[in-house]
């Protein structure tokens, strides 16, 4: 059954849509008060005999709450969603644009999305009653900058911000323990907002200090156990929720707000079959009154009670994890500590900033046993691609550096462009001199699925190509994947013993998780590489590993988890 938070959010959605539509104030207020009552309830609303037991809940809103508890679409919400253009909800997120304003832009200027608002002239908006010139200009400027995908942070940006906020919470004297929750804890590719769960015996003090912290730009809601704020992120304001609970209930709350929603639903369904209710408040027998919910101090307690092995957050997506946990067949996931080297890094020979020596020393600091330098090939002039002569020169420099640094094996590679017809950017005789060849596409993206697939299949079948870098070419928030039959690439990679890369660069994370899982099931080996162009980017490895974990990958599926001697044997054995 849905949580109080989920029910409250659904009611708030009704409020927003009603305001956009221009409903009378008393109707909107009724749903707003109902949403607030549900959010403030100290026990699950789903366990109430009658929602009207809640303050400010009447006959109409009670029926809507009953629908939501039963996971049924309330008639009013169905009606609103059919009438109000979907894009207007996004419009309400523009600075200075509330639901009523969004409704006026729709009804008076026929603008139903952020993009359509961006296409308006400021003078069109200022001509409407109640709008000034400056406010109109601000709305248009905000819409021009806004992109619904860009509002989601890349994983490294969200991690940095989340860690900063988590440090504040963990260092507070009233905090006993705290963790990030939500999609960031699960390692999703992009993050919309941040959730923090804390255990404290003095929730009021922690909540007050968090609300007044220097990083907070707006306090949206402030209670003793929940604080909702907006903080400054690299791309604008970020919504952050802090939820505080007694230490003995920490596991219940952390599990619930880690999600995913799909995982929580199937877990609740399993619990119901065992005559158990499960929620953010803990566990209880189905016929027990709400006050008898028994909180869980750790997430382990929840899974154990339901007869399951502990499921790591990265796997909680309703993708078979409950069945595997029941059978004791959860994978032994790859960890950052399992990575023995990076097979795709750049230097200042092409478009990188680091030197061979500085990159090698940074890799040594990470404990790596080997490092492959893969600067761009000759045709990619925008990235200062290396001519054959320059490649030979770089290789000689790598060999000399390899003799200098005894603690790591430095290897000669190249990120070789796959040309439009599928040929590689260097002659075979030059490729044969390299230790490791990474092949990739950087040009001619719009050639159609068949041509792109054939192009890449030719490269996969090349005897010197060991891995295909960022195989779908996507750039998160900026460029969609090009059209290619990835399943065919996976089959051919399996047949030719060619690896596929999981590129750890935060705006790529390519292959994506579903394809990595498909590749592993097909017996294809993965390389997790950073594509680092400077020393600091070597740390991006953790983001690739997180995606590999989400794809159920163990270290046996990852080539650069091989110890140095085994990796060198892999290189010698060829394809």
N, C-alpha and C positions, 0 to 999 in steps of 0.2 A: 504493500500500500504506500501511496506517496507520503512524503514527510510534510510537516508543517511548513517548512521552507518552500517546498514545491507548490503546495496549495496556495500559500501567500503570494508567490510569484505569479501564479495563474490569475489570481484575483487582481493583482496589480496590472497585469496585461489587459484585463477587462477595463480597468480604470483608464488606462492610456488610450485604448481604442475608443472608449466612450467619449473621452475629452476631444480626441481627434474628430469624431463624428459630430460633436457639438451637443451631446445630450445635456439635459437639464442638470443643474448643479446637485439637486437633492439625490438624483439617481447615482451620480458619480460618487457622491459622498458616502452613500450606503455601502458601496463596494470597497471604497477606500478604508472605511472603518472596519469592515469585515476582514480585509487583508491585514490590518494592524492587529486585530484581535487574534487572528490565527497565528501571526508571527510572535505575539507576546504570550501565547498559551504555554503553560509549563509542562504539559504532557501532550501526547499525540492526539490531534483532533480526530484522527481516524478511529480512535477508541471510544468516542463520545456516543451516547445513545441518540442525542439530538444536538446538532450544531447550535441550536438556539440557546444552549447553555452558556455559550460564549457571549460576552457583552457586545452590543451593537450588531448582533446578527438576527435578522428577522426572517420571515417566511421565505422571501424570495432568495436572499443570499444563502440561507440554510440549504435550500434545494440545490443551489449551485455547488456548495461545499460537498453535499452528498454525492453529486456527480463526480466531482474531482477525486473524492476518496475512493470511489468505485472505478477510477481511471476511465470515466466516460466524458465525452465532450459536452459541456453545458450548452444548452440551446442558445443562450445569450452570446457566448463566445463564438459559437459556430456562425451565428448571424453577423456578428461584428467582423469576423475574419473574412466573410464573404463580401461584405460591403466596403470595408476600409482597405484601400490598396496596401499591400504588404510593405512596400518600401517606405511608407510614412513612419513606421516605427523607427527606422534608421534615421529619418529626418529629425525626429525628436531628440536625437543624441547630439545634434549640432549645438555648439555653444549659443545660448540665447534663444533657442527654439524649443518651446514646450509643445505639448500635444495640441493645445488650442491654436497656437501659431501654425503648426504643421497642418492642422485642419483648414485654416484659412488659405495657406499656400496651395492646398489641394483644390478647394472649392472655388477660389477666386482667380487663381493663376494656372490651375490644372497641372501643378507640379506634384508628382506622386513618388519621387525618389530623390536621393541626394544628388544624383547626376542631373536630374531635371532642375533641381534648385540651383545647381552650379551653372546651368545654362541660362538662367534668368539674368536680366539686367537689374542692377540695384535700383534703378529708377522705377522698375515695375513694382518692386516690393514697397518702395517708399511712397508710391502713389496710393497704397492702401491706407485706410484710416487707422491711425494709431502707430504707424511706422515712421521713424525718422530716417534721414539720409544715412547717418552713421551706422545705425542698427541694421539697415538694409545692406550696406556695404559689408558689414561684419558677417552677416548670414551668408552672403554669396561667397566671400573669401573663405569662410569655414567649409562650405560645401565643395569648393574647388580643391581644397587640400585633403578633404576627407575621402577615405576609401574604406569600405566595410572590411576588406581583408587587412589593410594596413593597420586597422585599429587593433588587430591581434599582434602581440609582440612575438618576435622570433625567440627561440628557446634560450639563447644566451642572454638576451636583453632581460627576459622575464626572470631568469635564474639570478642574474646580478642584482636586480631590484628586489626579488624575493629574499635573497640572502641578506641583503641590507636590512630589510624590515624584520626578518627573523632574528637577526642579531640583536636588534633593539628589544624585541619581546623576550628573548632568552636571557638577556642581561638585566632585565627588570627584577628587582628584589622580590616581587610577588609571584614570579613565574617559577614553577617547578619543572615543567618541560613544555616544549613547543615544537611544532613542525609545520612546514608548508603542506597544504592539502590540494585538492582540486586537480585540474588538468596538468599543472606544473609538476606535482608529485608523480603523476602518471607518465610524465615525460612527453606529452603531446608536442607535435611539431611547432604549433603556434599557440599562444596563450592569450585569452581575452581579458581575464581579471585574475586577481590573486586571492587565495584563501589561506588564512593562518589559524591553526587550532592550538590553544594553550591550556595547560592545567595550572590552576592557581587556587590558593586558599583565601586570596584577597582579590577577587575579580574586580571589584569596584575600583580599587587603586590602579590596577593594570589598565582597565578600560579608560579611565580618566587620563592617564599619562599617554596612552597611545593616541587618543583623540587630540591631545595637545602637542604631539611630537612635531618637530620642525619640518619634517617631510610632508606633513598633511596640508593640503591646500583647501580642502572642503570637508566638513563633517556632514555626512548624509543622514546618519542615525547614530544615536549614542545611548545605549542601555548598559546595564551592569554586566551582562554576559555576551553582548554583541555590539561591535562598533563597525560601522560602515563609513569609509572615508574615500576621498580621492587624493592620490599622491602624484607627484611629478615623476613621469617617466621620460625616456629619451624621445618619445614621439608624442608627448602630450600627457593628459591626465589618465591615470589608471585606477580603476575601482578596486578597492581592497576591503575584504571583510575579515575581522578578527572575532573569533568565537572562543569564549572562555568557559571552562567547565571545571568541576571539582576533580581532583586527581583520580579518584576511583572510577570516573566515567570517561576518562580520556580516550580509551580505545574505541568506545562506542561512537564518540563524536568524530574522531579522526577517520575512522573507517567510513562513516556516512558521508563526510564532506570530501573524502578523497575520490569517491565514485569509482567508476563512472555510473551514471544513472542506470545504464543497461545492466551493469554488473550488480548493482544494488537490487534491481528488480528481480533478477533470477535468483539472487541469494534469498530475498524475501519469499519468493515462491517456494524455494526449497524448505525454508523455515516453516512455512504454513503447512506443508505436507508432514512436518514433524510435530505439528501442533504447537508451534512456537511463533510468537510475534517478534520481529526485529525492527529496530528503528534507531534513530540517533540517540535515543535515551537508553538503549540496552536491549535486553532480551526478557521475554516473559512467556509463560504458558498462555495459550490462546484464550483460555477461559478466565484468566486472572484479570482483576481490575487494573486500570492504568497505573495506579500508584505502586504496583508491585513489580514494575520493570526493574530488572537487576542490571545495573551498569557494568560495563566491561572496562577494566583498567588498560588492557592491551588488545590489539586487534587479534592476536593469537587466540585469545579466549573465545572470540566470536566464531572463528573458523573451527576450533576444536569442538565447541558446543554443537556445531552443525555437521560434525564428522568429516571435516575437510582439513587437508594440510594447509598451512599458511600460503596465501597467494600474494606474490609480490605486487605492488601497486602498478607496475608497468604492464601486467597481464590482465588487469581488471577491466575488460572491455566486452564481456560476454562473447568470447571467441573460443569457447571450449574449455576455459580454465577450471570451471567447477567440476566437470567430468574428469579432467586430468587430476585435479586435487583429490577427488574421491578415490580414484584408482591408484594414487601414489605415482602418477606419471608426469608430474610437472617437470619441465626441463631444468637442468642445472645451468642457469643463465650465465652468459659471458660477462665478465667484469672488467673494469678498466685495468686492474692489476694483471689481467691475463694477456694484455697487449704487449708484444715484444718489440714492435717496430712500426714505423710509418712508411708506407710504400708509395706515397705520392705527395712530395713537397717541392716547392719552387725556391729559386734563389734569384739574386740580382743579375744572373746571367740572362734571364728573360724578364718577367714582370714582378719578380719577388723583391723584397726589401732586404732580406737576410743574406749573408754570405754563406758559402759552404761551411766555413769554420763556425760561424755563429749558430747556424742551424744544427750542426753536429753537436756543439756544446750544449745547446738547449735540449737536444734529444738525450744526451748523456745524463743531464739533470733529471730527466724523466725515467731513467733506468732502462732505456731502450738498448736492445742488442744489435739492431740494424736500422738503417735509414736509406731510403731510395730517393735520389734527386731526379725529379721529372719536370724539367723545364719545357716550355712550349716549343712546338716544332715550327719549321720555317714559314709556312703559309700564314700563320696567325701573326701578322705584322703588328696588329694593334697591341699585342701582348709581347712585342719584341722577340718573336719566335726565332729560334737559333738556326742559322744556316748550317749545312753539314760541317763546314770548317769550324764554326763556333761550337758545335756540339762536340766535336773531337777535342777541341781545346778544353771545354768544360770537363769532359771525361778524364782528361789527363790531370786536371786539378783535383778531381774527386779521388783518383787513385793515389795521388800524393797525400791528400788529407787522410785517406784511409790508413796509410802507413804511419801518420802522425798520431792518430787517436787509437790507442790500443784497446780501449774499452768498448768500442762499437765498430761494426762493419758498415762502411760507407759504400754505397752501390750506385752504379751509373744507370740511369733510366731516362725516359722521355715521355711526356704526355704528347703523343703523336696524333695529329688531327686526322680524322676519317674524312676524306674528301667526298665530294658530292656523289661520285660514282662508286664509293666504297673502298677505293684504293687508299693506301697510307701515304703520309706526307714525306716519308724518307724511303730511299731505296733499301731493298732487302739486305744488301751487303752491309749497310750502316746499322740497320736494326739488329743484325746478327751480333754486332759488337757490344750491344747493350746487355746489362744484366736483367733488366726488367722493362717491359714495354706496356705503358698504359695508353689505350686508344680512346679517343673521345670526339665529340662533335661540338663545334663552336660556330658554325656557319650553315647557311642554307637550311633553315629549320622548316620552311613552308613548302615541302615537296610532296606532301601526302603520305598517308600511312604505308602504303605498299612500297613506295620508293624508299622511304626512310627505313623500313624494316629490312628490305633487301640490302641497302647500304650498310647497315650495321651487321647483318648476317655475314656479309663478305669479310668484314673486319674480324668478327668472332672466329671465322675459319682461318684467319692468317696464322701461320705457325709461330710467329714471334709475339703475338699479342697475348699477354697474360691476364689482363683484366680490362673491362670496359668501364671508364670513369663516368660518373653521374649520368647513368644510361638514359634517363628520360629528359634531361636538359632543363628541368624546371628550376625556377628561381622563386622561392616563396615570396608572396606579396607583390611580385613584379612580373613574372612570366610563367604561363601555363606550360605543362609538358608538351613537347612536340608529339605529333601523331605517330605512334609506333606500336606494333604488336609485341608487347613486353613478354607475353607468354611464349611466343615463338622464339624470342631471344633467349629466354630461360631454357627452353628445350635444346636449342643449338649450343648454348653454353655447357649444358650437361653432356652433350654428345662429344664436344671438342675439348673438354677439360679446361674451359676458359672461365675465369672468375668474373664476378660482377661486383662493382664497387658500391659500398654504402658510404657516400661522401659525407663527412662529418661537418662540413662547413655549414653554419646555422641557417643560411638562406638557401641551402640545397637539400641536405638530408635525403639524398637520392642515391639509390633506390628508396622508394617509400616502403613503409612497413608491410603492407599486404604483399608487395612483390618480393620483398626479402623473404618473407615466410614461404611464399610459393617456390622461390628459388631453392631454399634449404630443403623443402620437401622433395624437390626434384633432384637433389644431390649436388647442386651447384655450390661451389665454395664462394665465400664472400671475402672481400678485402674491405676493412674499415680504415679509411684514410682521411686525413684532415685537409688535403689540398692547401696546406699552409703556405702563405706567401711571406710570412715573417715568423720570428721566434715565438711570439705570444700565441699565434694561431695553432701551434702544436697542441695547446691545451683543449682545443675543440674536440679532441678525440672522445671525450666523455659524452658528448652529444650524439655522436655516431653509435657509441656503445649503448646508450639508452634506447635508441631506435632499434638496434639489434635485439635488445632485451624484449622490447615490445613485439618483435617478430619471433619470439621464442627461440632465439639463437643461442646455442652453446658454443664454447670455445672451439670445439672440434669442427665447426663449420666456418671458422674464420682463419684465413691463411696466416695473417700476421699475429696469430697467437702461437705459431710454431716457434719452439726454441731455435736459437741461431743455427745450430748444426742441421736441424731438420729443415729449416728454411733454405739453407744453402743446398741441401740435397734436392729439395723441391725445384730450385732454380736449375740445377744441373740436369734433372730428369726431363725437362722440357714438357711440352704438352702431350 
